[in-house]
Amino acid sequence: MFLFTEKIGNSQLFNILFIMRTTIVISFLPVLTTTQALQDAWLASIITFFLSALCVYLIGRLALIFPDKSIIQYSQELLGSWPGRLFSLFYPGLFLFMGATDLRIYGELLRSVFLPETPLIVIQSSIVIAAVMVVYAGLEPLGRMADLIFPVFTLSILFTLLFPVVEADFGNLQPVLYNGWRPVLFATLTPVAIIAQYAHLTMLIPSVVEPQKALRSALSSLLWASLILVFAALIVVAVLGADEGARAAFPVFKLIRAIRISEFLERIEAFPTFAWGLGLFITLSVNLYSLSKGLSQLCRLKNHRHLLLPLAVILSTLALQGYSDFLEIRSFFKPQVAAPFVFFLLLFPLAVLWTAYFFKKKDSVF
């Protein structure tokens, strides 16, 4: 029998957001692979934190003004019933897209490296079914799963990044700013765009036990995930070199395959793959929760669980049909594509809602 409890603690919110952020930035290291920042990718990672923190603050601060309501609900309060409903469709669309893209990227990794004969639909379906089960159980079981996965996930990531240090040549990090600031700043656009994951705050804050501390938890998770991103960029460039790291489809995965600890300990690439799989499970579960919860509020349904199966089918189909291959996925994450796309789906609605809030607050004063 399932317990339909819908509350999580702030530590669980931290774990969820940290896992989601770290999973995607580690998977293909966008500060290195999407632009020509090369040996300065670590510097782009540092700048990324400050720009991302500003976006997270704007997302979380607005949500805290309406701590007992999701973005679907306070959009209607700020913009009116029907305009608010139509406008809030931006975010369910964003959750659907993010879930499908993350699922396809991980499926491509498993199929290309470990399971070349396995159909992609089989790989993806197994993960989607597990995610549907935990979301159907409720948000509290999802938070507990994040508690269980967090230490394993973190240790696996640290193991992946610390072992190659013995092979590192930190001379590969020089010269610093050889091409100036422009490539570095350009390299921040994609990882900042990936901050769209924190849009889940707009759906999760009403279910946090202490919502007033949610923004601090979110910024803390971003800080620690950013430190891992900086360290990953340093190690990948130091071991593989800037050019080879930038050409790799999955730089961190290639990093761990490039080293050999001993004759008796091989195939250690299972560690980052395992960590990535756990992270994807949490990421996909949160996307399905936010998507089903948001659409149920739009349709005035009492229980979002009735939407889980059809949404899981739609998400899986989009993951299969939305991209022809991994090269198309990678081209999407180029800054000139990803940044405008996420701006339209995330920052544009956020700017409109903030504007509506200020106008409404001004009218109430007068």
Order of alpha helices (4+ residues) and beta strands (2+ residues): alpha-alpha-alpha-alpha-alpha-alpha-alpha-alpha-alpha-alpha-alpha-alpha-alpha-alpha-alpha-alpha-alpha-alpha-alpha
